[in-house]
Amino acid sequence: MSDIPEADAEQAAEDLGAAWQPLADAQAAVLAALAIGRRTARLASALAAFADAIRSFHHTVDAVIGDFAHREVARLYEEAARAATAGIGRTFEWTPTHQDTLRALTADTYSDLLRRAQETVRTSGAFYRAARAAARHDLPLLNVDPGGTRAAAQALADRLAATYRLDRVIYRTGTRMPVQAWAEAALRTRAAVATNTGTLAVAREYGITHVEVFDGYDCGWTSHPDPDKATRTLRTVEDAAEWPISHPRCTRAFGLRPDEEDRGTGEL
């Protein structure tokens, strides 16, 4: 993959990380106010600011992801499709098939990236409700024992912070990844998929059934440790569409091989 797509993905990842930070800062302000051990104007203000931060976060992240999905994905797709078409001596045109393919790719990119942000919105909402409940019910109970109020309040804030982490993206497996690391991996992945989809769309358009794979020397076909090594092999277009990459930050690319129509999968 070229340096330009990586640079675009890195910039979008930085923008996403920047969108997460105000939300994390607003949460920290709520936790600090709770740790005082009593209901105060500072706590009420922090809760109100956190609610505003959730709304701002959703709007900002939606804008960043939408821009990447609709602008960068389209650009990467078109660049790859034009290069692939020129490579076989043809001229690229935005046919209805290309338009439909890009439309589906854009929608898939947008929904995939936004799904993680929506998880953060849900976690933020749960934290807000838990913090309000703590302010209304837990803090008054702590004041029954003034000597232990501050320590108990800090323990309460620590429990909420551990339960509702907003500086991590949570996967279905329960794995928690730092936001910036997730954003960089996710956006580079989507950039690579957009590029390879453009190449494969041209293959389908001209009835080319096989592509040559360019990848890291040790990279496997379905995952990095897969013993079926990918680079310098021929794969069917349909197999390539199923595995446009094998892992985050994958450098896989495809070259059209119209001269290999009768050859099956194998090393060149």
Protein Blocks (a to p, Z undefined) as FASTA:
>chain_A
ZZklmmmmmmmmmmmmmmmmmmmmmmmmmmmmmmnopacfklmmmmmmmmmmmmmmmmmm
mmmmmmmmmmmmmmmmmmmmmmmmmmnopacdddfklmmmmmmmmmmmmmmmmmmmmmmm
mmmmmmmmmmmmmmmmmmmmmmmmmmlmmmmmmmmmmmmmmmmcckbccdfkopacdfkl
mmmmmmmmmmmmmmmmmmmmmmmmnopabdcddddfklcfkbmklmbdfbhpacdfklmm
mmmbfbehiabdcdddfklmmbccddZZ
